[in-house]
Amino acid sequence: MGEPRLETLLLVLDLIGTFVFALSGAAAGVKRRLDLFGVFVLSFVAGNFGGITRDVLIGSIPPGAISDWRYLAVSLLAGAITFYRASAIDKLSSPVLVFDAAGLGLFAVSGAQKALAFGLDPVMAALLGMLTGIGGGMVRDILLSEIPAVLRADIYALAALSGAAVVVVGQLLGVPATAATAAGALLCFGLRLMAIRRGWRLPVAGRQAQRKASAKDQGDGR
């Protein structure tokens, strides 16, 4: 893929990812009954923090979210839509989780693509793609005084890493960037939604100890 087409693809993915992650931030703010300014803050942070972190780490300074007005405009648009049309957003099943899963997939693949474009090796490009995907959601949850989803047992960072890995492997195999990007985003989105619907979880610290203690209590007849 030529350089102009790759830059266009990265920009489109970034803006779409920014919009859907901003929707997730705004929806979370509306759910917690924040005022308009608070909703706008959450929409911007959720939509842009992952991309800002990626750009700083790869040396793309100043980050696109700061130097390009379109990122701010997209974030505020998502916040305004959610704030004034909250009833329409609520019609979706678990809107925050759906938008978060979509943003996770888009940012994971765009982060990996941009890291590869800046010459990072495949392993680090995949890790940076994962970081791009989870960054906005982490800060959103922290601002709402919640434990970030990535630190809980849900399949979250693993889904982002899987999507980013598809992009990296696709480049190594010579797969067209558009096809690899679409496949990676769909894989990440699908894994995240399946984890939510089916309750897929990673091992939780202390769970084995609790099970052993419970089994011992039962054996003692307590």
C-alpha positions in Angstrom: 0.0 0.0 0.0 1.4 3.4 -1.0 2.3 6.0 1.7 -0.6 8.4 1.0 -3.1 5.5 1.2 -1.6 4.2 4.4 -1.7 7.6 6.0 -5.4 8.0 4.9 -6.2 4.6 6.4 -4.5 5.4 9.7 -6.3 8.8 9.9 -9.7 7.2 9.2 -9.2 4.4 11.7 -8.0 7.0 14.3 -11.0 9.2 13.8 -13.5 6.4 13.9 -11.9 4.9 16.9 -11.8 8.3 18.6 -15.6 8.7 17.9 -16.7 5.3 19.3 -14.4 5.5 22.3 -15.6 9.0 22.9 -19.2 7.6 22.8 -18.2 5.1 25.5 -16.7 7.8 27.7 -19.7 10.1 27.2 -22.2 7.2 27.8 -20.4 6.4 31.1 -20.5 10.0 32.1 -24.3 10.2 31.4 -24.8 7.0 33.3 -23.0 8.6 36.3 -25.1 11.8 35.9 -22.2 14.1 35.1 -22.9 17.6 33.8 -22.2 18.6 30.2 -18.6 19.6 30.8 -17.9 16.4 32.6 -19.4 14.4 29.8 -17.2 16.3 27.3 -14.1 15.7 29.4 -14.8 12.0 29.6 -15.5 11.8 25.8 -12.2 13.5 25.0 -10.1 11.5 27.4 -11.6 8.1 26.4 -11.4 8.9 22.7 -7.8 10.3 22.7 -5.7 9.2 25.6 -4.7 5.9 23.9 -3.7 7.7 20.7 -1.8 10.4 22.5 0.2 7.7 24.5 1.0 5.9 21.2 2.2 9.0 19.4 4.4 10.1 22.3 6.0 6.7 22.5 6.8 6.5 18.8 8.0 10.1 18.5 5.0 11.4 16.5 5.1 14.9 18.2 2.9 16.7 18.8 0.3 13.9 19.0 -2.5 14.0 16.4 -5.1 14.4 19.0 -3.6 17.8 20.0 -2.3 19.1 16.6 -5.4 18.1 14.5 -8.7 19.9 15.4 -10.7 17.0 13.9 -9.9 14.8 16.9 -11.4 17.4 19.3 -14.3 18.0 17.0 -15.1 14.2 16.8 -14.8 13.8 20.5 -17.1 16.8 21.3 -19.6 15.6 18.7 -19.8 12.2 20.3 -20.2 13.8 23.7 -23.0 16.1 22.5 -24.9 13.3 20.8 -24.7 11.1 23.9 -25.7 14.0 26.2 -28.6 15.2 24.3 -29.7 11.9 22.8 -29.0 9.6 25.7 -32.3 7.8 25.2 -31.3 6.8 21.7 -27.9 5.5 22.9 -29.6 3.6 25.7 -31.6 1.6 23.2 -28.5 -0.3 22.4 -27.7 -3.3 24.5 -25.1 -2.3 27.1 -24.0 0.8 25.0 -20.8 1.6 26.9 -19.5 -2.0 26.5 -20.4 -2.1 22.8 -18.8 1.2 22.0 -15.8 0.3 24.2 -15.3 -3.0 22.3 -15.6 -1.3 19.0 -13.1 1.4 20.0 -10.8 -1.2 21.4 -10.6 -3.1 18.1 -10.1 0.1 16.0 -7.4 1.5 18.2 -5.6 -1.7 18.6 -5.2 -2.2 14.8 -4.5 1.5 14.1 -1.9 1.6 16.9 -0.1 -1.5 15.4 -0.3 -0.1 11.9 1.2 3.3 13.0 3.9 1.6 15.0 4.9 -0.5 12.0 4.8 2.6 9.8 7.3 4.2 12.2 9.7 1.2 11.9 9.0 -0.6 15.2 9.8 -4.3 15.3 6.7 -6.6 15.1 6.6 -7.6 18.8 6.7 -4.0 20.0 4.3 -2.9 17.3 1.7 -5.5 18.6 2.3 -4.4 22.2 1.9 -0.7 21.3 -1.3 -1.6 19.5 -2.6 -3.1 22.6 -1.6 -0.1 24.7 -3.3 2.2 22.2 -6.5 0.2 22.6 -6.6 0.1 26.4 -5.3 3.6 27.2 -8.5 5.6 26.8 -10.7 3.1 28.6 -8.2 2.9 31.5 -8.3 6.7 32.1 -12.1 6.8 31.7 -12.5 4.2 34.4 -10.0 5.9 36.7 -11.8 9.3 36.4 -15.0 7.5 37.4 -13.3 5.9 40.4 -13.6 2.4 38.9 -11.0 -0.3 38.6 -10.0 -0.2 34.9 -11.4 -3.1 32.9 -7.9 -4.1 31.8 -7.0 -4.9 35.4 -10.1 -7.0 36.0 -10.6 -10.6 34.9 -12.4 -9.7 31.7 -10.8 -10.5 28.3 -9.8 -7.0 27.5 -6.1 -6.4 26.9 -5.8 -9.9 25.5 -8.4 -9.1 22.9 -6.6 -5.9 21.9 -3.3 -7.8 21.7 -4.9 -10.4 19.5 -6.2 -7.8 17.1 -2.9 -6.0 16.9 -1.1 -9.3 16.4 -3.2 -10.0 13.3 -2.1 -6.7 11.8 1.6 -7.5 12.5 1.4 -11.1 11.2 -0.5 -9.8 8.1 2.4 -7.5 7.3 4.9 -10.2 7.7 3.0 -12.5 5.4 2.4 -9.7 2.8 -1.3 -9.5 3.3 -2.8 -6.1 2.2 -2.9 -3.7 5.0 -6.7 -3.0 4.7 -7.6 -6.7 4.9 -5.3 -7.4 7.8 -6.6 -4.3 9.6 -10.2 -5.3 9.1 -9.5 -8.8 10.3 -7.7 -7.6 13.4 -10.4 -5.2 14.3 -13.2 -7.8 13.9 -11.2 -10.4 15.9 -10.7 -8.0 18.8 -14.3 -6.8 18.7 -15.6 -10.3 18.6 -13.4 -11.6 21.4 -14.4 -8.7 23.6 -18.1 -9.2 23.0 -17.9 -13.0 23.4 -16.1 -12.5 26.7 -18.8 -10.2 27.9 -21.7 -12.4 26.8 -20.2 -15.7 27.8 -18.4 -14.6 30.9 -14.9 -15.6 29.7 -12.5 -14.6 32.4 -8.8 -14.8 33.1 -7.6 -16.4 36.4 -8.2 -14.0 39.4 -5.6 -13.6 42.2 -6.6 -15.5 45.3 -9.3 -17.6 43.7 -7.4 -20.8 44.0 -6.7 -20.1 47.7 -10.3 -19.4 48.3 -11.3 -22.7 46.7 -8.8 -24.6 48.8 -10.0 -23.0 52.0 -13.6 -23.8 51.0 -12.8 -27.4 50.3 -11.0 -27.7 53.6 -13.9 -26.2 55.5 -16.2 -28.7 53.8 -13.8 -31.5 54.7 -13.8 -30.5 58.3 -17.6 -30.5 58.3 -18.0 -26.8 59.0 
